Amino acid sequence: MVPMNKVKQSPKPSIRNRKRVASASLRGYRYQLLYTVRRSLELDADTSLVIEGNEDIDRIPLSSADANFVEEQIKLRSAALAWSSVTNVLLSFTEAFMHHHQCGRKFVGILRTNAEIAQGPDCAIRRWVEGKRPNHDRILRELRRLPKGVDDTNLRRAVAYVSDGNHIRALLASIEWATSAPTPDAIEENLRHSIAATIPAVSPDVALRTLTSEILRRATVDDVAGRILTKLDVDIILNNLVLDKVASDFTEEEATAAIALVPALSGQSAATVIVLASRPEQLKRRVDDACAAHEVLGEPADRGAAIAAQIGSLDFVAYASVIVGGPRRYLVCLRDALRQARHRWQIETLLVPRVATHATVALQRMLPGVQLLNRDSDLLIIGEILAASLLARVNGSEDGNRILRLVGHKLRWVHRIDTAEYFTAATPLLPSPSS
């Protein structure tokens, strides 16, 4: 054994010029990315994010005329925020206010920082920023003086717009000073807990890394259209993780028993559901119990609801393809689902119920590993419940709604092929054709 005093030590790194070190800037970018991840998880179907838009994070309403256009600055500081930064933010938000106000839109500007605001002049603007009741007349006089010496025509025009149009009250009401915000580490920990609570099938670290990577990628796109993020985008990212995780859990021995593809057809629409279960033995026991309970219930609708209630807590997920109308809708759904099975999850063997001859031939040609079964498999039972309920929902049936309320959260991703729309359990699954 070599004595410790004889072990060669690595030379301690030294920094010749600290001004060339970008660690502080990178910490700020990390803070901004973490808040962008948070905003992406808060998205609803009526709002989109622009990453690196007019501000660090812009939230744009997609439908409601009364909704706010929110522009948020994110600032990380190791010391108090300089007063000059505050006045610069105020001028920037004044310019944004003018733009949205002239367009007839509601604007909200937010400065979010982990720091307090440094000591500055004793003035009306400072007292308002600190949360005291604003003196509008004095703030307006002080605001008029801010652009002096600033070589920016738009800023001077924005201040004049607020002053001449008597919009000072509306401007101040539209600005939020969110100081002493959580630190980056606290935000990251909060995101992990939030992801773990809402998407338990996926590692929070994996989901956080995936979202952060995608947001960073989009932030570097030149065209602003490429920097837009919608709830649909986030749902697809997260549902891909869920489905990939379930598929990756299978061993080769389990694959045949754990994956089933179930098509269904109605007069107006077609659906194909892929069921992926990581514990088929437990699934079989639970479905057997449910089947025993049906003997008492009798009615088909009650039977379906009973099965749905029994399997609702089991460890499986499902992917569905849906198409409304079209003479070849049956095969279109099958092809879409098979594409997911083969190319996304590298699945070569599927359980499939015996279907019409033309579909059987097409299936066997597209996927030689298809095993056709009579409808006595537990996975096929689950697939039939989900597929039939989804079709009933598409066609406006309340029975479909009732069953999907019990087990619809297992449909992690629904692709409506004819409109290229995607739905998840967190959103209304599909509108009926008449709506």
Buried (B, 14 or more C-beta within 10 A) or exposed (E): EEEEEEEEEEEEEEEEEEEEEEEEEEBBBBBBBBBBBBBBBEBEBEBBBBBBBBBBBBBBBEEEEEBBBBBBBBBBBEEBBBBEBBBBBBBBBBBBBBBBBEEEBBBBBBBBBBBEBBEBEEBBBBBBBEEEEBBBEBBBEBBBEBBEEEEEEEBBEBBEBBBEEEBBEBBBEBBEBEBEBBEBEEBBEEBBEBBBEEBEBBBBEBBBEBBBEBBBEBBEEEEEEEBBBBBBBBBBBBBBBBBBBBBEBBEEEBBBBBBBBBBBBBEBBBBBBBBBBBBBEEBBEBBEEBBEBBEEBEEEBEBBBBBBBBBBEBBBBBBBBBBBEBEEBBBBBBBBBBEBBBEBBEBBBBBBBEBEEEBBEBBBEBBEEBEEBEEEBBBBBBBBBBBBBBBBBBBBBEBBBBBBEBBBEBBBBBBBBBEEEBBBBBBEBBBBEEE
